[in-house]
Amino acid sequence: MLVSAGGTVAEQIHRHLPPEAFRVDQVDLPTARSHAARTTRPDAIVLDSTGIATDLVDRCRGIREAVGADDTTPLVTLLDSGAGREDRFGCLREGSWDVLTVPDGLGELPLKLSTFSRMKRELDFAQATSLLDPPTQIYNTRGLLLRAEEVVAVAARYNHPLSCVVLGPAEAEDAGLSDVDARRLTDIVISTVRQTCRNSDLVGRLGPSQFAVIAPETGPRAAWQMVRRILLETDRRLGRERISTGLFKAGYWSATNVQRVASRPVEILVNAVTALRSLDDEQEERIRLYTPEMNGSHAEVEVIS
């Protein structure tokens, strides 16, 4: 993707990127955000900042978010040959993988983009097949379900109890927090869950604000007590951070004998999500046990990486 921040060398860039090797999607910086909403994420970003005397570093800051890309997306910034050392260093500090000057550096552009794009594809593959959620380093949905296969099999073999808890806002949509508060909320919840749960419990992230715990050797009463401890401690920490308390609720599935219910891990997880979704934001009730009478057709578990 070629993002023009008011630069003047778009035609030269197109001449150096052969169409048989590169598909160039050109947008202007002011319209980049709306453009990103209707296109796929780019393999690489070229930010044309030539012909601009001020705000060079500011234009690098936040460019990935503006086009719907993450920090793993290569960013190459183009500057005039007369750009100073501080401008180059500033762009690199703000996330540029490389800074090239025009016109001398344009010959290097296709070589660097080929290398960077190959690295990006390999990284995407590694993340897609990973069992961990990169920001939090706890299990993602795929990893949680894979590990749960082992836990459920052991519980079924020895007729042991098992519980699955899903924590999050009752509604699937974003809870209306700012990005900063959402990150702090995530950190608080994960820290609380890790301190409350045992080493044998499986902890995973199902979505931006939704987390799950699969607890072996845990029946309905013990699961309720665990959830209550997590919610109380989460509220205490959120209050200290001046974030709204009472935001999180919990749905859980539990069985005293897994062999009798013969549930698969994905069904167990969906049942817990269903219990969470059945809670009304207007209700004071914050913890609910799944029962077969609940309609689980609206609960979905997305395998995220």
N, C-alpha and C positions, 0 to 999 in steps of 0.2 A: 504494500500500500504506500503510495506517495502522498504525503500530507504537505500541502503548501501553506507556509506561514507568511506568505507574501513574497516568496522567493521568485526568482526570474529565470531559472534554468530548467524548467520542466521539459522543454523540447530537447535539450541536450541530454537530460537523464533518459528520456525515452530512446534516444539514439544509441545510448550505451547499454541498454537492456533489451536484448533481442527478444521478439515476441514468442519465438519457439521455446525459449527457456524461462521467460518471466511473463506473468500476467500482471500488468500494472493497473491498479485501481486508484485513480487520482481524486482527491477531495481537498477542499479548502479547510483550513483550521477552524473557522467559525462554524462550519456546518458538519464538522467531523462527528460530533456526538449523535446527531440525528441520522447521519449516514450509517453509523455503526449499528444502529438499531435494526436496520433492514438488510445487512450484509453479514457474511461470515467473518470470523476473526482472521486477521492477516497473519501470514507466515513471518513477515518482517515489515518494519516501518522505516521509510526514508523521510526524514523531516527536512524540507527545503527551507532553510533560513537565510538564504543569500539575499543580499541587497537590503538587509535590515541592520540598522545601527544600534538599536536599543532593545532591551527585554529579550535577549537571546536565550538566556538561561530560563527565564519564565516560560518560554515557549516549549522548552523540553519538559518542564515540570508538569506532570499530569497528562501528557500526550497519550500514554497507553490507555489510561482510563477513558479519555475522550473518544478513542476509537474502539473501545470494547476489548482491549487486549490486557494481558497480565504481565507481570515482571519478567516472565520467561520469553517474551516476544522480543526479538532483536530490534534495536533502534539505532539507526545510523543518521547522524545529523550532518547536513551540508552547510558549510560556512564560506564566506568570501575568503580569498587568499590573504587578505589583510587583517583577518580576525586575530585578536591578541591571544596571548597565552592564557589569560584568565577566562576568556570566553570558552576556549577549548576545555579547560579544566572544569569550568562550571557546568558545561553540558555533560561531561563524563560523570561528575558528581550527581547529576540529576537522572542518571540511568542510561545514557547513551552507551552503546557497546563500542562505538567508534565515532570519530569526528573526521570528516574529509573536507578538504578545501577545494573550491572550484576556481579554475577548471582542471587543475593538475590532478586532483584526486578522483575524478570521474572514471578514469580508466580502471581504478581499483574496485569501483563499486560492484560490478557484477561478480567478481571473484569473492569479495567479502560477503555479499548477500548469499551466494551459493553455499559458502561454508557455514554462515550463521543459520541459514534455513535448514540445512542438514542437521545441525546441532539441535535446533528447535524441534524438528520431527522426532529425533531420537529421545529427547526429553519428554515430549508429549506421549510417546509410546510407553516410556518408563512410568509416567504418572498414571496412564490409563490402566496399566497392569499392576499398579501398586496396591497394597493392602492398607496403606495408611493415608490419612488426610494430611496433605502437606503442611498447612498452617499450624495444625494442632499436634501432629504426630500421634494421634490416637487412631483407632481403626476407622476406615471409611465403611460404607455399607457392604461393599464386596468383602473386605477383610473380616468384618463382623460376622457376616453370614458363613464365611468359610470356617472360621474358628468355632462358630456356634454348632456346626455340624458335629464336631468332636464332642462338645459339651453335651449336646442333646443325646448323642449316641450313648455316652457313658451313663447319663441319668436314666435313659430308658432301659439300659441293660441291668442296672442295679436297683431299679424301682425307686429312684431318688427324686426329691422335689426340685423344681426349677422355676425361676421367675424371669420375666423380661419387663423392663421399665423403659418408657419413652418420656423424656422431659422436653418441654418446649411450650410456646404459646399455643392455646387451644386452636387458633386459626392457623392454617398453613402459610398464609401470607406473612410478609415481614411485619414485625411487631411495631413498626413506626419509629424505631430508634435511629439516631444519627449514626453515621459510619463509625465514629469514634466510640460512641456508647455501645454499639453492637459488638465491636472488638473487645471492649472491656467486659461486656456481659459474657462473651464466649470464654474469656480467660477466667472469669470468676466461676462460672459453672463448671468448667473442666477441672479447675483447682479443687473445688468443693467435692465433686464426684470422686476424684482421685483420693482425697483424704478420707472420704466417708466409706468408700467401697473397699473390698478386700483385694488382695493381689490375684486371687483366683477369678474375680469378676471380669467380664469382658466389657470394655467401654468403647463406644463408637459414636461417630457423628453421622447423622442421617441427612442433615441439611444445614443451612446457615445458622439457624437457632434451634435446632432439634438434635437431641442426644439420646443415646440408648445405653442401657446397662443390662447385660445378661448375667444373672447371678445363679450359679449352681448351688445345690444344697440349701435352697431358700424357698420356703413355702409362702402362702399368702400373707400370714401375719408378719413374718419377718420382712417380706418385701414392702408392706405398708410402712413398717417402722423405718426401713432404710430410706424410702421416698420422703417421709416426713422429716427425717434428719437433713436430707439434702435440701429440701425446700426452705426449711427454717434457716439453715446456715447461708444459703444463697440470698435469702431476703436480708439477712443481717449484713452481708457484705455489700449488697446492692445499695442498701440504705446508707452505708458508710461512704459509698462512692457517689451518692446523690443521683442514683438511677432508680426509676420507679420500681417499687417492690410489688409482689403479687403478680408479676408478669408471667412467671413460669407456673405451669401446671404439670400433672403427670398422669399418664394412663399406664396400666400394667396388666400383664397376663401372668397367671401363676397356676401351678399344678403341684399337688402333693405327691403325685405319681405320674411321671411323664409317660410311662409305658401304656397307661390306660387311655390317655388322650391321643397318643400317636401323632403328634403334630410335627411338621417340618419346621426348620428354623425360620424360613420366610413367612410361614403362617403365624408363627408365634410373634414375630416382629409386627406383622400387619395387624394382628389382634390388639397389641399394645397401642399401636398408632390409632386404631379405631376407638379404643377407650379414651385416648387423649382428645380426639376430634369430637367425641360425644359431649365433652364438657362445654358449657356455655360460658362465654366471657362475662356475662352478667351474673352468673351464679357465684356464690361464695365457695362452693365445693371446688377443691383443687386436686383431689386424688380420686381416681376411679378405677375399679377393677373391671376387666373385660368379662362380659358374659355372652353366651351364645346368642342371646336375643338381640344383641347390637347388630346393626346393619353395617357390614364391613366393606360394602361395595365401593364406598367413596375413599377408602384408605389405600394409598399406594406407597410402595417403598421403591425409591429410585436408587439404582446402583450408581453412586458417584465416586469419583477418584479424587 
